[in-house]
């Protein structure tokens, strides 16, 4: 018969795993179900949050906050929250909309909503001033997930053809390494036809 872990040992193991993840990490109770039951894990996380070791961001979502000497605990990145929401079932994520444009530096405005396309379930959570949404979409829209071409496709869709200016293209050519720009041509078939000439221009490398 396997001896049950006592509450103290569960506390210690969960805390060690959290510390191993490092500051700014975001997690949910399901991340620790290999250690104990959901009830036991919930109790441990509640206890750690009450002590101020971790922070409860929303129902069932916690982080190990990074501390700024003047600002105090910092908010986690939308990506960290999205990955925690996606869970460990290998669902893919693709930043979309205004958030994708912001990540590429094509928009200076920080969006109040960070949208991620996913092949998993739709979920929405509000963390501080930011709403983070996982939006279920079609396999076609997820074909380029996790790649630079996917980020560019979503940003261009948000901006619209008429707003993809030469200035924005020059910004991409300046900020994306030459080898990564060249690699865009390998995945150009995943982009809508109207984006093909634009992507080819970005991929051009001066000799």
N, C-alpha and C positions, 0 to 999 in steps of 0.2 A: 504494500500500500504506500502511495506517495504522500508524504507529509504535506499538509497545506502550509503555504507561506503565511507567517503571522503578519499583522498589519504593519509593524515596524519595518519588516524586511521589504514589504511592498513599497512603503514610503521611500526607503533608501534606494531601491532599484529604479523607481520612477524618477526620482530626483537626479540620480546619476545619468540616466538616459537623457533627461532634459539638459543637464549641464554639458553633456557630450555633444548635443545638437548645437549648442552655443547661443550667444545672445542674438536677438532678433528672430529666433526660430518661432514658428507658430505650430500648434498641435491640437489635436482633438482626442477625446477619450479612447477612440478606436485604435489609436496608435500604440496603446499600452495594454491591449487585451491579451497579449501573450504573457503578461505578468500576473494578472489577476482578473477577477470578474468585473463586469461593467460597474456594478455597484461599488466594489472595492476601489476601483480606479477613480470613479467620481468622487468618492470620499477623500482620497489622497489629493486630487487636484484642487478640491474645495479647500482642503486644509492648507495646501501650499499657497493658494491665492489669498487666503485670509491672513497668512503670515507675511505676505508681500513678496514672497520668493518668485512667484509667477503672477501674471495678470489675466484676469478674465476679460476677454474682448467682447464677447457676446455669448449667448447661450451655447454651451458646448464647444467654445473656441477659446483657447488660451495662448499666451505667448510668454517667452522669457525675454523681457524687454531690455533693449540696449539703453544704457543711461548716458545722457549728455550732461556734462558738468554744470551747465547753466539752465538748460531746458528741461532736465529731468528725463523721465522715461519717454523714449521716442516711439512713434507709431510704426508698426511693421509695414513692410512693403506690400502692395496689393498682390504681387506674385506669390509671396510667402503665404498669404491668407488663402489665395486661390488654390495653391497646391495642397494646403491642409484640408480645404473643403473637398477637393477632388478625391482625397483619400488614397488608399494604397491599392486600388483596383485597376491601376494602369490606365486610367482615363487620360486623354490628352487635352492640353490646353493651348489656346491660341489667342493672344491679346487682340482686341478688335476695337473698332470705332475710334473715338477721340483719344482713348488711352494708347492705342497703337501709334497714332500720329505723334503723340507726345513722346513716346519712347524713342522714336526716330529723330526727335528734334524738329519735326515739321510743324509743330504747334507749341507755343510757349505756355499756353493756357493749361493748367493742371485740371483735368476733368473731375467733376464731383462724383462721377460713376466710372469705375474701371470694369469694363466688360471683357470676359474671356469666353470664346466659343469652346465648346467641349462635346465629346461624344458620350459623356456621362449625363447624369440628371441635372436639370436646371436648379440652381440654388442662388439665393440672394442673402447677403448679410451686410449690415451697416457697422463699420468700424470707425469710430470717431466721426469726422466730417465726410468720410468717403464711403460710398456704397459699392460693394464688390459683387458682381453678378457672374455666375457661370450659366451660360445660355446654350442649351442643347441645340445642335445643328446637324446638318446632313453630312454624310461621309465625304461628299465632294468638297464641302467647305473646310473639312479637316485634313484634306489630302496634303496640304503644305504646313501643317501644324508643327511648331517647334523649329522651323527653319526661317532664315532671313526673308526668303521670298514670301512666306506666309505673312510676316509682319508688314512687308511692303504692300502686299495685296490688300490687306485690311485697312491700312492707313490711306491708301489711294482711294479705296471705296468710300471711306469717310469724307475725304477732301473733295472728291469729284473731279472729273477730267479737267474742267475749266479752272480749277484752283491748284493744279500741279504746275506751278510756275518754274521758270528757269532758275530762279533763285533757290527754290526748294530742291531742284535736281542737283544744283551745284553743291548744296549743303550735303546731300547724300554722297556725292562723289568725293567730298572732302573728308567726311567722317567715317565712311565704310572702307576698310582696307581693300586694296586693289584685288587681292586674290579672292576675297569674299564677293566682290562685285562681279568678277568673271564667272564665279560659280552660279550666279543668278541665271545665266543662260541655260544651265542644265535643267532648271526647273521652270523655265518660262512657259511651258505648255500648261502649267497649273494656273496661270493667270488668265483673266479675260482677255480677249483679242485686242481690245482697245488699249490695254496696258503694254502690249508687246513692244511697240516702238520706244516707249518711255523706259522700259526695263533695259532694252538694248543700249540706249543712250547712257544709262547709269553704269552699265557693264563695260563701257568703253574705257580702256586704260591707255593713258598717254605713254608712249615709248620714250 
